[in-house]
């Protein structure tokens, strides 16, 4: 007999060789029906796994996050089996689980289209209805090589040959289909209840552009048809909010093949960007920040000195001028170190708060580019605070307040994550321990719950990352606070303390938007293009009922502009209904329809975006309302 311990602290004896599935059944029949896998001493295993010694065991259910991962992994195998049945010469690549579902890469004789997905889904349904048992098989290296050679699976052979000698090799089989896989998987194909294939794309084998391009099929799977339908509805809403689609529709930005991955701001988009910068400048002014600007191109030796060369040069752009190597800056921090070093400071001068809206360049593979969310050049709202050690916690608390005010203004909820020392870090253990302790102290004193993300800090120091949630409850990492003892050392930064000795300052790296361009893309999707009044490129659209009312509209337009309100008049010779629909398509916050009555009574007929009814106001009352709304930056 062996002793099995459960998460609730209870223990029970079972005969040696009992399977995880049998243990689940012994707890309750309903648990066995919901079971997807087991977690044995923190290691996921199949339900068929035999228990031969005492251990701690928890049953992973289909509706849990880990259960979903197992289900999606099994779905990827079922999809691969369906593709092999439909195209017998298909070669298998890799088929992992991703954030939303799963995908599998194939080398196919015939290219796939969206229409091909329905045929694959139909074949997957057949495989699910066949209720094929899914078996785990352990094999030797030689057996695996022979198997995949006989099956003509060159990509699987490539994977096998890169597995370290002595590592256990496992296969999973369902019917005629066999795949190399660590598992775990569901016991049978019939366990899949709700799935959908979503799209196809190209993908380099192993993500290396020097390798062959394979066809990738994406899919999603859920524990119930209801959950699947909720996801489909979510994806449809996300598609409507896609910032690339709305950016084109609303004429906010564009991209060109002449500068891949580098956004062009159109007039309306630039207005929004200007407002974002203006808002940040106001808050930074209140927080006693000094704004600076540093060159985009600086000597390569600067990046070697800062440490970015060793950790980041593959993502940087380079050029040569007068036989000297230069690099486009991927970050603003080394430039700020030079500015600090340009002056002499005493302990009374600190903190020095230095901010910049700096344009940076970072190389991204073309396949990774994604509208404004992943670009090759962007504006980083960077700030560096040069502080004494006794000022660290107080300054970080003020940064928290600043970030909180910004995110509340946009209606974002956020969560916090503390990232600690990574493997490729610089500096002494004692400095890292002091840095991490300082950040933990701030979080504990503020009383804000946070998640620990071990090993994901910057190479020069630990960091606090802020994850905002948009209107669709999607998470985006934007703001960051990073504590740095390394850069002051590398640049020999000092200030004069009370004893007239030279002392190293500590640097706090801080960004709120992160990338203004990415934040802009997030805002487009968060608001579905219907920006709050203070951000909207056009705040008021005036629509004359007929051409005879144009002079009155122009007079009102001039009056609104005198108050700084962004307004335009639609003077086109089109029908009234057409012009109203056009304004709605542009998602303009306020529409004024002006005719005889409005002109005679010196008032406006107001329709707010998203509402179906019109309201009459005096011009003075309407302007007063707008100015209050703009000033408060309310949503």
N, C-alpha and C positions, 0 to 999 in steps of 0.2 A: 504494500500500500504506500501511497505518496500523499503528502500533505499540501493542499492547495489553499492559498490565502487570497481572499477577495478584497476589493478596494474599501469595503465598509468595515474591514477588520475581522470579519468572520473567517473561519477556517473549516475545511472539510477534507476527509480522506477519500481517495479514489484508487481503484486498482491501477497498478502501473500499466501504461499503454493506453489509458483512456484518452479519447480525442477531445479537443477543445469543444467541438460541437456537442459531444455527449455531456460535457460539464454544463454547457448552456441549457441543454434539455433537462438536466437534473434540477436546475434552478426553477425553470418554468417552461411550459410548452410555448408560451407567447414569446419568451426571450429567444428561444431557439429559432422561431419563425423570423424574428427581426435580426438575428445575428448575421454579421457579414464576415467577421474575423475575430481573432483574439489578440490580446496584448499580453505577452509573456515577459515579465521583467522588463517592460518598456519596449519590447521588440514585437512588431506585428507579425502574426503567423496565421496560416490557413486554419479553418475550422477542422480540417482533417489531421492537423498536427497532433502527434501522439505525445502525451506527457509521461516522461520516464523518471522524473525527479521532482521534488517539491519546488514550488515557485509561487510568485504572486501573479495572479491572472485576472484580467478584466475582459469582459465580452464587449466587442465593438459592434454597435447596431447600425443598420442601414441608414437611419435618419441622423446619425452623428456625422461630424465633419470628417473623421477618419474613415467611417463607413462609406461615406460618399466617395472618398478617394479610392477605396478598394473597388467600389461599383464602377467608377469611371475607368479605372485601369482594366477591369474585365470588359467593359464596353469597347475599349480600344482594341482588344483582342478579337472580339466578335466582329467589329468593323473590318479588321484585317482579314479575318476568315471569309467574310462576305466579298471583299475585293478579290481575294484569291480565287473564289468560286466563279466570279464574273469575268475575271481576266487571269487565266491560268498561268500566264508567263510573268505575272507581277512579282517583283522582288520586294521583300520587306526591309524597311529601314528601322526607325525607332518609333515607339508609340507610348509616350509618357502621359501622365496627368498634368494639366496646367491649372492656372488659377480658376478658370470658369468651367472646365470640363476635361477634354482630352483631345489628342490628335495622333495621327500616324502618318509616317512618310513612306512613299512607295516609288519604285521605278516601274513605270507603266508603258506598255506599247502604245496605248491610246490616251490622249490627254483628256482630263476630266473637265466637266463644266458643272454649273449648278444643277442642270437637269440630270446629270449622272447621279447626283446624291439620292434621288428618289429610288432609283433602282437598287442602290446599295442599302438604303433603309429597308426596302422590301425584303432583300435577302437576309438582312440582320434579323428581321421579324421571324423569318423561317427558322434561323438558327436558334433563336430564343425559344420558339415553340417546340423545337426538337429536344429541348431539355437535356443538352449534352453535359455529361459529367466533366468537370474540369479537374485534371489530375496533375499533381506536382511530381516531377521525375528528376532525380539526381543523376548526373552523368559525369564522366571523366572528360578532361580536356580533349583527348583523342576521340572519344565518342561524339562529342559536340562537333568537332571539325569534320568528321566523316559524315555525320547527319546533314549538316548544312552544305557540304560539298555535293552530296547526292541530291539535295533538294534545289541546288542552283541558287543558293542564297548568299551572294558575295558580300553583302553588307553585314549580315549576321556573322560571317566568317571574320570580317574586319573587327567586329566587336569582340569575338572570342579570342582572337590573336592578341588583343590589347588587354586581356584580363590577366592579372598577375598569376604566375605559377603557384599552384597549391590552393587557390581560392575555389571554393565549392561552386560548381556550375549547376544550375537548375533550369529545367524546361517545364513548360505548361502545355498540356494537350487537351483539346476538346474536339472530339471526332477526328477528322483527318488533319486538323490544323495543329501545328506545333510551333512554339515560339520560345526563344531564349528569354528568360525573365526571372527576377528575384522574387516576384510576388509581393504580398499574398493576393489571392483571387477569391471570388465567390465560389461556392461549391458546384454550381451548375449554371448554364446559360439562362435558364428560366428565371433566375433571380432578378434579371434586368426588367424593370417595370415601365420606365419612361425615359426615352432618349430622343435626340434629334440631331441630325448632321446640319451644320450651319454654313460652312464655306470651304473653299479650296484655295490653295496658294502654292507658290513655288518655295522651295527651301534647299539651301546647300546642305549636302551630307556633312554631318557633324558641325554645321554652322560655319564652315570654312569656304570662302568664295573660290578657293582653288579647286574645290571638289565638285562632283557632279550635282546638277540640280534635280531634286526629286519633287514629286507632287505630294502636297500635304493636305490631308482632310481633317477638318476640325469638327468636333461634336460636343454635345452636352448630355448629361444623364442625371436623373433625379430619382428619389425614392418613391415619388408618386406623380401621377399625371397632373395633379393640381399644382405641385411645385414646378413641374416643367412648364405648365401654362403661365404661371406667374413669371417665370424666367423669360419666356417668349414675349410676354407683355412688356417686361422690363427692357428687353433688347429692342423692341419696336419703339418704345419711348426714347431710349438712348439714341436710336438712329435718327429720330426727329430732332434731337438736340445736338447731333454731331456738329462740332464746331467748324469742321471743314466745309460742311454743307451750308451752315448758317453764315459762315464767314464770307462765302461767295454770294449768297442770297442778299446779305445785308451790306455788301461791298465794304468789308472791314479790312481784309488783307488778301494777298495773293502770293503765289510762288512762281518761280520761273526756272526753266532748265539752265539758264545762264548763271544761276546761283543756287544749286540744289541744296535744299534744307535750310535756306536762309530767307526769312519772311520779308515781304515788302508790305509796309503799312500804308493802306489807302487813307484818304482824308478822314473818313468817319472812324476808322480804326485808330488813327493817330490821336483823335480827340479823346477817345477812351483811355488810351495809354497816357496822354497828358494828364487826365484827371486822376489816374492811379498814382502817378508820380507826384502830382500836386498834393493829394491827400497824405501821402507818405512824408513829403517835405514839411507839411504843416506839423505833423506829429513829431517829426525829428527836430524841428525847430523848437518845439515846446520842451523836448528832452535834451536840449543843449548839444545837439550834434553839429559838427562842422562838415559841410559838403566839399568834396575834393574831386578831382578828375586825374586819372593816370593814363599814360600812353597805352595804345593797344599792342604796339610792337616794342619788345624790349630784348636786350641781349640774352643769348642763350645761357650765359654764365649765371645770370640772375636766377634762372629756373633750376640750375644745378645747385646753386647756393641754398635755395629755399627747400629743396628736396622734391619738388614737383617733377623734376627730370627723371629721377629714379622710379617714381610711382605713377607718372602720368604722361610720359613723353609720347607714348603710342597714340594718345588722343589729342596731340597738339599739332599745329600747323607751323611750318618753318619757312624761312627765306634767308637770303644772303645779301648783304649790302656792304659795299666797300671791303670785300673779303672777310666780313665778320658775320657770324651766324646769329640770326634773330629768331624769335618765336612770337606768334600771336598769343596774347595772354588767355589762359583758360580760367584764371581766377584773378581777383583784384588784390589779394592780400600782399604779395611781395612789393607791389607799388606803394601800398600804404606803409609797409615797413621802412621803405626808403624815405617817405615823407616824414615819418616820426624821427628818423635818424638825422634828418636835415636840421633839426633844432635841438636845443638843450632844455631839459625840463627838470624841475625840482619836484619833490613829493607833493608840494602844494598845488602844482599844475594838474596833477592827475585827479580824476580820469580824463584822458583825451579821447573824445568820441568822434571818429572819422567815418563819414558815410560817402558812398558813391553809387550812382546809377551807371555801372560800368559795362560796356559791351564786351563780352567774352566769346571766344571761339573754341569749340571742342569737336573733334572728329567723331562722327557717328556713321556706322555702315548704312548704306542707302536703304537696305531692307528694314532698318530700325526706325527710320524717319516716320513721324506721325503728326502731320499738320503742325500746329503750334506746340503740341505736347512733347515732341522730341525733334529738336532742330540742331543745326550746326553752329549757329550764332544766336546769342540771346543777351538780354540786359539783366544783370544780376544786381539786386538792390542790397548791395553789400555794406556792412559797417564793421569797423574794427575798434574795439574799446581797449585802450592801453591803460591798465589799472595796477594799483598796488594790491598785494595779496589780501590785505584787510578789506579791500573794496569789492572783491569778487562776488560775494553773495548778494550784496546790495545792488550791484549793477545788473546782475542776472535777473533779480526780482523786477527791476524796472523794465528790462527787455520783455519779461513775461507780460507785464501790464500793457506794454506797447502792442505786442502781438495779439493779446486778448481784445484790445480795443479795435484793431484792424479787422479781425475775424468776426467779431460781433456786428460790426458795421455791414459786412456782406451777408450776414445771416448764417455763418458757418459754425457748426459745432466742431470740436476738435479733441483729439486724444494725444497723449504724449508718450514718447519712447526714449529711453536712455540707452545709448550705444556705447559700449566699452572698448577697450584696447584691441585693435586688430592684430593679426599675425605680422603684417609688414610695417609695424609701427617704428617710430623713431624715439630715442630718449631713454632715460633711466627709469627703472621700476618705481623709485620713490616719487618722481614727478607725476607719473601716471596714477599712482595710488592717491596722491594729493588732489589731482584733477578730478578723478572719479568721485572722491569723497566730497569735494566742494559741490559738484553738481547734485549728488544725492542729498546733501544737506539742504540745498535750495528747494528741491522737490518735496522733501519731507516737511520743511518749514511752511511752504505754501499749502501743503495738504492736498496736492493734486495727485490723483492716482496715475501711475505710469507703468509701462511695460519695460522690462529689462531685455535689451537686445545685445547679447554678449558678442564681442568680437567684430562689431560693425561700425566702430568709431572711425574718424579720419586718421590718417597716418601720423598726424602731429598732435592729436588729442581726442578725448572723449567728447560726445555731443548729445544734445537733446534735440530730437526731431518732433515736429508737430504735424499731425495727420488730420487734414480737414475732411469733413463729409459733405458732399454736395447734395443737391435736391433729390438725386436718385440713390442716396446713401452710399455712394462710391467713395473710397478713401484715396486721398492724394497727399503725398508728403511735400510740404512747401517750406514753412519756416524752419530755421535751425539755429541753435546756439552751440558754439564749439569753444572749448577751453584749450588754450595753447600755451605751453611753457617752452615749446621747441623753437618757434620762429624768432622770438627775442634772442635766443642763444645763437642761432645761425646768423643773424644780422647784427649781433653784438649791440643790441639796444640797451640803453641804460637811462636812469634818472638819478638825481642826487637826493639821498635821503636826509633825515634829521641830523645824522652824524657826519654829513658831508661826504659820504661814501657813494660810489657808483653801485646801483642795484638794478637788476633786471626787472622790467615790468612784466606783467602777465597780459596776454592778448585774448580778448573774447571776440570770436568771429560771430557775426549775427546777420541773418537775412530774414525778411518777413514774407515778401512775395516769393522769394527764392529766385526763380526766373520770372520776370514780368511777362514775358511772352507766353510761358506755360500757364501762368496764373490767368492771363487774358483768355486763353483757350478754355480753362476750367470755368471761368465766369460765364463765357458764352453758353456752355452746356448747363451750368447751374441755373441760369436765368432763362434758358431756352431762347436766347437772343433778345428777350424783352428786358432790357436793362432798366434799373431804377432811374428816376428822373435825373439825378445828379451826374450819372455816367452816360446817359443816352446821347449819341452824336447829334440827333435832332430831338429837341425836347418838346417842341410844339409844331404841328403841321396845320397851317391855315388853308381852308378850302373854300373858295368863293362858290356860291350857288350858281352864279352865272358871271359872264364877263363884266357886267355893269357893276359888280360888287368888288372888282379887283382894286380900285383906288382905296376903298375902305380897308381892304385886307392889307394893302401895302402900308397904309398909315399905321395900322395896328402892329404890323411886323416891325416897323421902325421903332415903335414905342417899346415893344418887348426886347428888342436888341439893345436898347439904351439901358436896360436893367441887366444886361449880360446873359439873357436867355437865348439859347440856340433855337432859331425858328426859321421856317421857310414857308413860302406860299406856293401852292400848286396852281400855276396859271395856265396849264395846258388846256387846250380846247377839247376836253373829254367830258363824258357824262359824269354827273355827280356821284353816282353809285360806283363807277370805275375808280374815281379818285379816292373815295372812302376805302374801298378794298385795297388799293395800293398802299395807303397809309397804314392799314392794318397789317399788310404783308411786311412792311418795314418795321413793324412793332414800335411805332412812335408813341411815347407815353400819353400825349394829349393831342386831340384833334379838335379844331375849331371850325365849325361849319357856319359861314356867315352869309346872310341874305338880307332882304328888305327889313325884316323885323329887328335884327341885330343892329343894322346900321341906323335905323330910326331911333332906337332906344339906347344906343351906345353901349351895347352889351355883347357878350359872346355866348355861343351855344357850344357847350363843352361835352366831348365824349372821351372818357378815359379808356386806355387800351385794356382789352379783356372784358369790358362792360358793354351791355347792349343798349343802355338808356343814355339819353342826353340830358344835360342840366344847363339852365341859363344862369349866368353870373354877370355881375358888373365887371368891367375891365379891371378896375382897381382891386376888387376882391380876388379875382382870378390871379392877378400878378402877385398879390400879397401871399396867397396860398402857395404859388410856385416857389417864391423866394424862401419861404419858411422850409418847404420840403427840400429844396436844394441845399440850404444851409445846414440842415440837420442830417443830410445824407441818409434819409430814411428810405426804406425799401417799400 
